[in-house]
Amino acid sequence: MDRYAVVFCEQGGPPAAGALELRGDRLLLSGPGDEVEVLLEDVEDVHVGSRRDRINGHPTLVLERIDAAALHVAPLGVGFVHEIADLVTGLTRKSGDVLTVVLPLKPGCAARARDLLAEGPPLDLEALGLTGHDVYLRDDDAVFVFRGPNAASLVGRAARSPALWRAGIAWQACMAGRPRVVEGVDLDGVDPAYSWTAA
């Protein structure tokens, strides 16, 4: 079970320090005298909040729910929200038909990374508009290559999906640093650990 220290609140409510747990099809946010359970199917959008959404000045994830107030979640210490914030910022500055994202991995995480890749992508890549996607595992990082018309825009749109956010939490234990968008990377002699091409 994945568990992270966070500060959270419902939109307009007081913040509470506690923990975020990923439990299959739901998230549990719990703190002293306060507990919120969120079914992932009830989350219609996830995004990095603006400055006015921040909790105690920290970058904050906003979970928009279908029939309830939005939830604001700010990780304590190094948290996934910072990785999302960096990636989204990088995506807004890129254009072109190929997008390459490098994710640093912790030592000994190659097997876990392969297991995560074996589950397949969290989104329908063809419906998203991509034409190809490869992931390469090297000694200390994973290289995600996306292909399609204006690939950065397509992936940036996907970054708002709860399904992608949930997948990101699953990768959190393997991350040794923040993902970064790069112009190119040397993949000579490296076979993809995952590969997809649109029909």
VENTAKA-V128521 format. One line per field, one symbol per residue. phi: phi as a letter, one per 20 degrees, with the letter a starting at -180 (. if undefined). psi: psi as a letter, one per 30 degrees, with the letter a starting at -180 (. if undefined). A space follows every 10 residues. Layout:
phi=???
psi=???
This chain:
phi=.eccfbdbaf gneffceacd cecmebdcdc bgmbbcdcff feeeacbfff gfefdlnegc eddedfcbff ddccfemfcf ffffgfffff ffddboeccd cddfdfgmef fffffffffn ffcfffffof dabccdddgc bdddddcqfl gffffffffe egffffffff fgfefdaefc ecfabfdgnd efebbbcff
psi=kkkkklklll kflklkkbkk kjicglkkkk ljgkkkkjkf ffjfkklkla effkjhfkkk kkjklehllk kkkjkkajlf eeeeeeeeee efglllfkkk kkjkklkgge eeeeeeeffl lfljeeffgl flkkkkkaeg lkjkkkklki eeeeeeefff keeeeeeeee feffkfakkk klelkjgkgk kkfkkkkk.
